[in-house]
């Protein structure tokens, strides 16, 4: 954190050096990102990402959308970039990135979004994404369940302060759960470690990764977590 | 640049590794930034910046404003963050960062901007900033002249496609000119190296630094530039 002298912000463990949360998904058919936070360019350079066929948004908070314009590098060949978001999030994206959505810039190579409002499960290649609307304080955020060939591979819940029973039912027994766990201490808009563990137990995921972790939770805290429960870190790669 | 295999993008010279353009100004009375681009958090962490008393904007393109929310770390103590911008840029900031300007978020520690519309020279501590409106393609961008004790210390023109005579007159004989020089080849919204050199010759600056440089202009190109003309790099520090 800017201007912070705590031991996590000055940790020698590179995994304690964290950028904004997002995921990049590669499938045999296509590749896509979930969220383009402020660090998107830095992350794309670090991982040498060469292809983004679509972007899916969880919500419109700054740490999830402010790198959107850097998608221009990936939309240029096709001429447009498919954007998947809830109606509310799309409205915010259209307001913030007015120049892109209104195609105000005539220069070639600029980002031209192709909006897709999410109203239920949708497919990107042969992956089905099921939106998982969850509370994030007073707002609503889309998590996503990723299914292929009928297998529940991944549930991604980056920002939530709770997981309602109807969402738990959709993702019960998922292979991998990636879930918000900001810190040990409760927070009004994010799950704490204890709350995230309680959700994971209900979901009975085979493995669980904490994301959106703040500097109050060092990577070393993983040692005290249950078996198959981990703290995710920047650059972590998972195979399915 | 994302997904680029050119020799500058893979240069062993760390100065060829460039984030978005901005400057941080420290004076005996106060400290401020000009622009908070998408990389602002990364830059603030790298330079261990502990104090930002105000932010001044040149214009509202994404590479100059998308790190704005990360100023929250600096406004918390005072309770608000003074924001200086032209009326047009402020309108864009208010649209993009609606939640901050409308104080929609009640949590402590969130960014609370205090807008100051720039209509002429203004003071930050004992530094006078004179706006220098210059064309940037079809739009208008504010450069700034920084004066202390009547001395013209610095003219900062980060984004311009030309420098009109009336602006040249304001900054002639400035100590240090920092000026847009995207690359050798002409560009519709940025000065080329040749155009920037021609402007610098008219201004008769004691020293000149090129900024907003793209991957078509390596740091090594500095060797071919006139005496006292340099290519700026990330982390460059100048004393006045």
Interface residues (C-beta under 8 A of the other chain):
Chain A: X1 X2 X3 X38 X39 X41 X42 X44 X45 X48 X49 X50 X62 X63 X66 X67 X69 X70 X73 X74 X95 X96 X97 X98 X107 X188
Chain B: X1 X2 X3 X38 X39 X41 X42 X44 X45 X48 X49 X50 X62 X63 X66 X67 X69 X70 X73 X74 X95 X96 X97 X98 X107 X188
